[in-house]
Amino acid sequence: MPIDLSSLVPSPHKKHLETIDAALKKAGFECYLVGGSVRDLVMKKIPKEYDLTTNAEPKDVKKLFRTVIDTGIEHGTVTVVLDKVNYEITTYRIDKDYVDGRRPGHVEFGTTLHEDLKRRDFTMNALAYDLKSCELIDEHDGIIDIENKIIRTIGNPIERFTEDGLRPIRALRFASTLNFKIEPETKKAIQLTKHITKKISLERFQDEILKSFLGENPSAMIRLLAEENLFQVFLPTLPNDLTPNEIILDKLNYIPKELVGMQLCFAFYSISPGISLKELETYLRSLKFSGQNIKDTLLFFEILQKWIQNSDKSSLSIYDIKKNYLAPVKRHFNSRYTLDETFFQKLKPIFEDEISRFVSIWKDHPPLLLSDLALNGNHLSENFPNLPKTKFGEVLNLLLELVLHSPKENEFHKLIAQSAEIINNLSK
């Protein structure tokens, strides 16, 4: 059916796609925009990436473009680079003999678009679009499912999920990011193919979680994973029948996307608030999250636990706020972010309306860390040459406690005097 979707494609993508399309067709091949990009355009959304399919084999595509990368050559996929922008082009294919629930035993290049679309996972992703004729090919009623906001496999859902154990996780992620419902038989098949889902790599599971965090409703992904008892497939020590804390889980939707550690903190706190930091670290490492994401998550989790345990948050002293919240945040993020009012407002899902107090205190530039002291270890060495270096840390931490209570004491001459008194007490 003719429909003008290409007008929705922004420049320079539109020009690039037209260039690829024209080159392939001039050489006698077919070319279609395919998959998620077509789905997004049908939904009047701007795609994040654009994939194409063709009856040209990779060796043919390589002859037509200057810069081509073998990104998945064994599956018929190469990446054409135009003006430093990547476009995946995959040869029509037929996936044969899935043997491990993760990938086809072998791939045969197909001869028709019809064969290629049949192998795809969900009806909404089995759409193809001819950029020149504006023909939209929909052989599996994908548009109807998009209009009804339904996620449905192509063909028997148990068979499709048995072929690739990642597909059930993708179904949940699409339900989250697109705000769709999973069709009942497709949803039932998730439970019946858990033994296949268990075979996928932890990295692929982790990647689907991170992709869901980029959407507007990441809480739906965590809720569905809990409902389907899929967390336990990858983290078997978690208890069965997790019931997320909806108040905590809802806040996940309002966390800035760049604070992945904070997103993970709320996700795990919603399903298992009582776990120790060590247990949480084990879970995160098991799921192959990056070292930085793990460190960030542990920081936020410790802060959130501490914050929720405070029954009367409005009565917290300035000292408590500085020592237990502002100092850890500054220590952790000072080298990576500009810590200003804008940054602290991003922490509102944790501190809620009390964030205004945090910002007010921060604006006074209070000394919070040892590095903020007007005196350092070199000064101690110069002024107290008989003080063992093993005692420097103890003295400096006592000075920090002093200035946390009374910032006006953070002057060199005052701290020297206080150091003398501290050292004198240490020697008694």
Protein Blocks (a to p, Z undefined) as FASTA:
>chain_A
ZZdfklmpccfklmmmmmmmmmmmmnopacddehjllmmmmnopacfbdcdddfbdfklm
mmmpmbdcdfblmnopacddeehiacddddddddehifkopacfbdcddfbfklmmmmpm
bfklmcccdfklopacdfkommmmmmnopacdehjfklmmmmpmklmmmmmmmmmmnopa
cdfklmmmmmmmmmmmmmpcfklmmmmmmmmmmmmblmlmmmmmmmnommmmmmmmbceh
iacdfklmmmmmmgcfklmmlmmmmmmmmmommbcfklmmmmmmmnopafklmmmmmmmm
mmmmmmmmpmblmlpcfklmmmmmmmmmmmmmmmmpccdfklmmmmmmmnmmmlmmmmmm
mmnopafbfklpcbdfklmmmmmmmlcfklmmmmmmmmmmmmmmmmmlmcfklmmmmmmm
mmmmmmZZ
